[in-house]
Amino acid sequence: MTPFLAEFLGTALVILLGNGVVANVVLTGTKGNGGGWMVITTAWALAVFVGVVVSAPYSGAHLNPAVTIALAISGKFEWTQVPIYMLAQMLGAMLGSLLVWVKYKDHFLATDDKGLKLAVFSTGPAIRNTFSNLTSEIIGSFVLLFVIFYFTTAEIAATKTPVGLGSLGAIPVMFLVWAIGLSLGGTTGYAINPVRDLGPRIMHSILPISGKGSSDWSYSWIPVIGPMIGASLAAFLYIALN
């Protein structure tokens, strides 16, 4: 297992299970149809848990270009490795969303609503307002990365005394993603990860999905730029405080 393969497989698992729960909740005729926001946020958190468990020993389990960039800004990751990790993450996200389509193909055919079909692949705003939507992604991603920095440190600064989380673990990240989804996710669907949105959106645009409608490219930059800004701000604040 190489870091590239770990990021690829870990991200693919996150998207397979994360977008999979959206398909299960919103597509016509599934056993989980109408399950609601609690089901979606819980499964997304568990999806991140699975991806981290698989990839952490080999790549550190970034699974998100915003995480990779923030760690590089803070000096915790080599800049030369950033493009490699980002490519693996993008390809993994595309594979994960492809597998969701294969798994739920009959239910895509049974679903008439174009918006629901797109929702399986990518995020979208509850109320479309560019400034508010971008701000929502910035805030959610800032919380994600700022807290992750303290998971990684996990020591009392004055004495360098470990307090139980010496490295980034799957369980605390799972609860963090769950909290963000429940508290901050309702405005935009909380991408908080550029490839989580862009990779599947690309797949939505190229897959032969009957009656799929637009891929909403006019919105697509927000879940890419927003997480990058939020993650970078978190890194700079972490540097300033430590």
C-alpha positions in Angstrom: 0.0 0.0 0.0 1.4 3.4 -1.1 0.2 6.8 0.1 -1.3 7.4 -3.3 -3.2 4.2 -3.2 -4.3 4.8 0.4 -5.7 8.2 -0.4 -7.4 6.8 -3.6 -9.1 3.9 -1.8 -9.9 5.9 1.4 -11.6 8.7 -0.6 -13.4 6.2 -2.8 -14.8 4.5 0.3 -15.9 7.8 1.8 -17.8 8.8 -1.3 -19.2 5.4 -1.9 -20.8 5.3 1.6 -21.5 9.0 1.8 -23.1 9.5 -1.5 -24.6 6.1 -1.1 -26.6 7.2 1.9 -27.9 10.2 0.0 -29.0 7.8 -2.8 -30.7 5.6 -0.2 -32.6 8.4 1.3 -33.7 10.5 -1.7 -34.1 8.1 -4.7 -37.5 6.5 -5.4 -38.2 2.9 -4.1 -35.2 2.4 -1.9 -35.6 0.8 1.6 -34.3 4.0 3.1 -36.3 6.5 1.2 -37.3 9.4 3.3 -34.8 8.6 6.1 -34.0 12.2 6.6 -31.1 14.4 7.7 -30.1 12.4 10.8 -29.6 9.3 8.6 -27.5 11.2 6.1 -25.3 13.0 8.6 -24.7 9.9 10.6 -23.8 7.8 7.6 -21.4 10.5 6.3 -19.6 10.5 9.6 -19.3 6.7 9.5 -18.1 6.9 5.9 -15.3 9.2 7.0 -14.5 6.7 9.9 -14.2 3.9 7.3 -12.0 5.9 5.0 -9.7 7.0 7.8 -9.3 3.5 9.2 -8.2 2.1 5.9 -5.8 4.9 4.8 -4.4 6.4 8.0 -1.5 3.9 8.5 -0.2 4.6 5.0 -1.1 8.2 4.1 -2.3 9.9 7.2 -5.8 9.8 5.9 -6.2 13.3 4.4 -9.0 12.2 2.0 -9.6 15.9 1.3 -7.5 18.5 -0.6 -8.4 21.1 2.0 -6.8 19.0 4.7 -3.7 18.4 2.5 -3.4 22.2 1.8 -3.9 23.2 5.5 -1.3 20.6 6.7 1.2 21.9 4.1 0.6 25.5 5.1 1.2 24.6 8.8 4.4 22.8 7.9 3.1 19.4 8.8 3.2 18.1 5.3 5.6 18.4 2.3 4.4 20.7 -0.4 5.9 18.4 -3.0 3.4 15.7 -2.0 0.3 17.9 -2.3 -0.4 17.3 -6.1 0.0 13.6 -5.7 -2.4 13.4 -2.8 -4.9 15.7 -4.5 -4.9 13.6 -7.7 -5.5 10.4 -5.7 -8.3 12.1 -3.8 -10.0 13.3 -7.0 -9.7 9.9 -8.7 -11.0 8.2 -5.6 -14.0 10.5 -5.4 -14.9 9.8 -9.0 -14.6 6.1 -8.5 -16.8 6.2 -5.4 -19.5 8.1 -7.1 -19.4 5.8 -10.1 -20.0 2.8 -7.8 -23.0 4.6 -6.2 -24.5 5.0 -9.7 -23.9 1.3 -10.5 -25.4 0.3 -7.1 -28.5 2.4 -7.4 -29.0 2.4 -11.2 -32.5 1.0 -11.1 -33.5 3.7 -8.6 -32.1 6.5 -10.7 -34.3 5.2 -13.5 -37.3 5.1 -11.1 -36.7 8.7 -9.9 -38.3 11.5 -11.9 -36.9 14.5 -9.9 -33.7 15.8 -11.6 -32.7 17.7 -8.5 -32.7 14.5 -6.4 -30.5 12.7 -9.0 -28.0 15.5 -8.8 -28.1 15.6 -5.0 -26.8 12.0 -4.9 -23.6 13.3 -6.6 -23.0 16.9 -5.4 -24.1 19.4 -2.9 -26.4 22.4 -3.4 -27.7 25.3 -1.4 -31.0 25.2 0.5 -31.3 28.9 -0.4 -29.2 30.1 -3.3 -27.2 33.1 -2.1 -23.6 33.2 -3.3 -22.1 35.1 -0.3 -24.0 33.0 2.3 -23.3 29.7 0.5 -19.6 30.5 0.3 -19.5 31.6 3.9 -21.2 28.4 5.0 -18.6 26.3 3.3 -15.8 28.5 4.7 -17.1 28.2 8.3 -17.7 24.4 8.1 -14.3 23.8 6.7 -12.6 26.1 9.2 -14.1 24.1 12.1 -13.1 20.8 10.5 -9.4 21.8 10.1 -9.0 23.9 13.2 -10.2 21.0 15.4 -8.2 18.5 13.4 -5.0 20.4 14.2 -5.7 19.9 17.9 -6.5 16.2 17.4 -3.0 16.0 15.9 -1.3 17.9 18.6 -3.1 16.3 21.5 -0.8 17.5 24.3 -0.7 20.1 27.0 1.4 22.8 25.4 3.2 24.0 28.5 4.6 20.6 29.5 4.2 18.7 26.2 2.2 16.1 28.2 0.2 13.7 26.0 -3.6 13.7 26.7 -4.7 10.6 24.8 -4.9 11.4 21.1 -1.3 11.4 20.0 -2.2 11.1 16.3 -5.3 11.8 14.2 -7.7 9.0 15.0 -10.8 7.8 13.1 -13.3 8.1 16.0 -12.7 11.7 16.9 -12.8 12.7 13.2 -16.1 10.8 12.8 -17.7 12.7 15.6 -16.3 16.0 14.3 -17.8 15.4 10.8 -21.1 14.4 12.4 -21.2 17.5 14.5 -20.5 19.7 11.5 -23.2 18.0 9.5 -25.8 18.3 12.2 -25.0 21.9 13.2 -23.7 23.6 10.1 -24.6 21.4 7.2 -28.2 22.3 6.5 -27.4 25.4 4.4 -25.3 23.9 1.6 -25.1 20.2 2.3 -21.6 20.7 3.9 -19.2 19.7 1.2 -16.2 20.7 3.3 -14.1 18.8 0.8 -13.5 20.0 -2.8 -13.2 16.5 -4.3 -16.3 15.3 -2.5 -18.3 17.7 -4.7 -16.2 18.2 -7.8 -15.4 14.5 -8.6 -19.0 13.3 -8.3 -20.3 16.3 -10.2 -18.0 15.5 -13.1 -19.3 11.9 -13.0 -22.9 13.2 -13.0 -22.1 15.2 -16.1 -20.6 12.3 -18.0 -22.6 9.2 -16.9 -25.6 8.2 -19.0 -28.2 8.9 -16.3 -31.7 9.1 -17.8 -33.4 12.4 -17.3 -30.6 13.8 -15.1 -30.8 17.5 -16.0 -28.1 20.1 -15.4 -25.0 19.4 -13.3 -25.3 23.0 -11.9 -21.8 24.1 -12.8 -22.6 27.7 -11.9 -22.6 26.7 -8.3 -19.7 24.2 -8.5 -16.9 26.6 -7.6 -18.4 27.3 -4.1 -17.8 23.8 -2.6 -14.3 23.9 -4.1 -13.1 27.4 -3.1 -15.0 27.6 0.2 -13.3 24.6 1.8 -9.9 25.8 0.6 -10.4 29.2 2.2 -11.7 27.8 5.4 -8.9 25.3 5.7 -6.3 27.9 5.0 -7.7 30.3 7.6 -7.7 27.5 10.1 -4.0 26.8 9.4 -3.0 30.4 9.7 -4.9 30.8 13.0 -3.3 27.6 14.3 0.1 28.9 13.4 -0.6 32.2 15.1 -1.7 30.5 18.3 1.1 28.0 18.6 
